[in-house]
Amino acid sequence: MSDEILLSIKNLKTHFAVGKSIVKAVDGVSFDLKSGKTFAIVGESGSGKSITALSIMGLLPDNLASTERGKILFNNKDLLSFEEKEMRKIRGNNISMIFQEPMTSLNPVYDLSFQISEVIMLHQNKNKKEAKKIAIEMLDLVGIPEPQKRIDSFPHELSGGMRQRAMIAMALSCNPKILIADEPTTALDVTIQAQIIELMQDLQKKLGMSIIFITHDLGVVSEISDHVMVMYLGNVMEIAETKELFNNPLHSYTKSLIDIAPQISDEKREIKLLRGEIPSPINPPSGCVFRTRCPNPGIGCKGGDIEMGLIEAKPGHWVDRCCYECN
């Protein structure tokens, strides 16, 4: 696989007006997604993972007054400058997305044939018969048995695992270059989770697509990703290759996430809990946003005097300067 950069996020800031306050849901996020690679975004709920994905897709809710700054470069064009009509040509065709709970994405009143075929007809200039044929092929590709029969099923007639496979089929029906998977296995049991992860890895090899994989499960990250970005309260805490991050985590938050992740081991180990909860994004801590939960805050960090910002601690391994300087 090449090192071609398909998507480049540069200093993305997505802020929402909530009453008289400004919520910095995403505050200065930058990363590159390379061809054929999987880039994982991890962090607790409220860290800004999903808002980052929705910003890329141009799917932020219309009822929220938001400001977006920075750049989202795809094919050297800034998606933030696109009108909605232009973005519709990108969504589903070049960049697709699957969500945590497929029942919120699949329309309960239409069968799979209608929903998948609609996407194909929109982007590939196919008639209804041709689109249905492709839809059946996609169901077969994602491992749904008897696809000729299942194509006429409604979402409620499928199991959770089958619904997620159907969502993947729909997302891949136009052979996108990039798939954004937002917590795609969280609502599934462990066995089905493993099957979906294996399916995504197989499809990536067959289709050569790139994946942005959003999750809070570091166990999944270690299996599927090439690079990892750790987010907290809208900010990037650390970015590195997956193996490097797990072997040599530099940020206290990353270390805490690894410590609290379930592990299968014959040896007893001390479970370290991550104290406290993510502060309100309406009133975040000054300076380093993690300082109120940091196990080893420095003097400057405690007082909120150190400004945040990534530094390259070693080639390809970036970490927020506050935590790095404190440790």
N, C-alpha and C positions, 0 to 999 in steps of 0.2 A: 504494500500500500504506500502511496506517496505521502509527502508531508505538505501537500497542497492545503492551504487554509480556505475552507468553504465559507465559514462565518466568523466574523470578527466583531466582538462587542467592545466598544471603547467608551469608558467613563459613563456608562448608562446610569441615569438618575430618573427614577419614576417617583414623583411626589404627589400626594393627594391632599386636597383641602378638606379638613374635617372640622366643621364649624369655623372657628377663628384660628385653628391650629393647622400646621402642615405636618403630615406624616411622611417621613422619608422611607418609603417602603423598599426602595432600591436606591442606594446612595453611592454611586461611583464604581459600578461593577465593570470589569474588563476581563475578557478571555478570548481565546481563539479555539475554534473547532476545526480539526483537521480531517481530511478525506478518509473515510473508512474507519474512523476512530470513535470511541465512546468517551464522552466527557461527562463526569458525574458532578452534580451539585447537591451537597449535603448540608444538613442543619436541622434544628428543631422547627416545629411549627411556628410561623411568624418570623422566620429568618429572611424571607424575601425570595425564596426559591421559585415558587409558582408565579409570583408577580414578574420575575425576570423572564420566565417562559411566555407569559401572556403579553409582555411588552414586545418580545421578539415576534410573536404571531399577530400583533396588533389587535388583541382581543380583550383589552381592558374594558370594564363596564362603562357604558355611556353615562350612567347616572353619577359617576364619580368625576369631579373636576380634577384633572390631573395635568401635570406638566412633565414632559419627557425631554431630557437633554442627553447629549452624547451622540454616539453613532452605532447603528446596527448594520454592518456592511455584509451584504450577500451579493456575490458576483460583482463586487466593487461598487455596488449601489447602496445608498443609505435608505433602509426600509422606513426609517422615521420620517423621511421626506415624502413617502408615498401617500397618495390619496387612497381612500377605501376601495375604489374600483381597481386600482393597481394591486393592492394587497390581496384582493380576492383571487387574482391570477397566481399569486405566490402560495397562498394557503391551500393545502391539500395537493397541490401540484408539485411544488418544489420543497416546501416545508410542511410536514404534517405533525399532528399532535394526538396523543392518546392520554386519557385521564384516569384518575384513581378509580372512579366508580362508573363503569360503562352505562349503567341505567340512567345516569344523569345526562349522558351524551347521545345514547340511542333513543330515537323517538318511539314511544310505546305504541303508537297507533299505526305505524308502518312496518311492513316486514323487511327482512334483510335485503331482499332483492331490490326493493324500491330505494332504500337508503344508500346502499353501496353503488347501485347503478347510477343514481343521481349524481354522485361525485364524479364517476367516470364520464358520463355524458357532458357534464359541465366543463371538464378540463381536456378531454381527449377527442371531442367531436365524433362520438360514436352514437349510433341509434340505440333504441331500447333493447333490441334483441342482441346486438353485439355487446352492449354494456353488461347485460345479464350473464352472458357467456364468460366474460372476464371476471365478473363477481363470483361465479361458481369456481373458477380457477383459483381465485384468491382465497376462498374458503378452504379449498383443498390444500393450498400452499401453507396455510397456518394450522393445518392438522385437524380440521373439523370433519368428522366422519359423515359419509353420505351427503356431500355438499349439494347434490342436485335436489335432495329433499329439504335440507336445512335452509336453503336459500329462501324458501317461502315461510320460514318461521318468524314469529314475532319475538322481540327481546325477552318477554316474560316466560317464553317457552324454553329458554336456554338456561343452563347452569351459569354460575358466576364465572367459571373458567372459560366456558364457551362464549359468553358475552364479551369477555376481554379479547379472546381470539378474533371474534367478529369485528371488534373495534380496530384491532391491529390490521385485519384484512382491509377494512375501509381506509385506514390511514395509508396503507401501502398500495392501494389500488391504482394510483397514478405514478408509481415508482418514484417517490420523492428522493431528493438527495439527502435530506435531513429529516430524522424522526425525533420529535421531542416527546419523551415518556415521563409524565408527571405522576409519580407514585403508582405505577401501573400494577403493582402486586400487593399493595397494602391491604386491600379488602378481600384478599384470597387466602385460603388455608395454605399451610407450609408446602404441602405436596404440589398443589397447583401453582404456587409461587415459583417453585423450582422448574416446573414445566414451561411456564411463560418466559422465564429468564433464558432457559435453554433454547426456546423457540426464537427469541429475539437475537440471540447470538448466531443461530443457524441462518436466519434471514439476513443478518448483516453480512455474513460471508457470501451468501448467494447473490445478494443485490448490491453489495458494495456501498451501502448507505452509511452515513454518519449518525450517531445518536447522542442526544443530550438526555441523560438519565437523572431524574430528580427523585431523591429519596432521603429518608432519615435513617435507613438501615445500612450501616457500614459493612455488614456481612455481605450484602448484595453488591455493594460498591467494590469490594475486594475481588469479587468474582467476574464482574462484567466490564469495568472501566479501565481506560488507559491513563486518564488524568482525573484529578479530583479538585474541586473548589469547595471550600468550607465557608458557609455564610452564617452571619449572626446579626440580627436586627438590621438587615438591609445592607450590611457591609461585608466585604471579603476579608476573611481572617487568614486564609492560607490557600495556596495553589501549588500542586506538585504532581509529578507522575505518581500513579497509584502505589506502586511498590515503595517508592521513596517516602511517600507520606506515611504509610503504615510502619515502615521501619525506622523513620526518623521524624516524627511529628515535632514541630517547633512551637506551635501556638498552644497555650494552655487549654483553649476550648477544644481544639482537635484532640489533644491528649485525653481530655475528659470524655469526649464522644467515644474514643477507642476504649477507654477504661470501662465505660458502662455498657458497651455492646456485648450481647450474649456470646459466649465462646464455648466450644466443646473441648474439654480438657480433662485428663485424668488427674491432674494436680489441682489442689485447692488454691484458689487465688482470692485475694481481697477485692471485694467489689467497692469501687469508689463512686459515690453518688455525686452528681452535678448539683450543687446547692442552688436553691432559689429558682425563680422563673424568669423568663425573658421580660425585661422591663417594658412598660407601655411605649409603643412607638410614637405616641403623641408627646411624651415627655422623657426622651431617652437620656441616659447619663451624659454628662459633658466629657470631652476628651474621648478616651477609649470607651466604647459602648459596653464592653465586656467587663469593665473594672469592678462592677458591683457583685460579680459572681466569680471573679478570678481567684484561684487558690493561692497565688503568689504575686499579688500586686506590688509594684515598686512604689517608692515615695511619690514620684511624679505622676504615676498612674492613679494612685489613691486620690490625689487632689484634682484629677481631671485636667492636668496641665499639659499632657503629651498629646499632640495631634495624631490622628490615625493616618495610615498610608502604607502601601506595600513597599517592601524592600526585597531585593534578591539576595537571600542569605547564602545561597550557593547556586550554581548554574541550573536554571529551570525550577528552582524552589523558592517561591515567594511567600512572605509572611508579613503580617502587620507589624510595623516598626515598634509600636508600644510594647507588645508582649515580648518581642525579640530583645529589645533593649533592657526590659525589666529582668529578663532571665539570662 
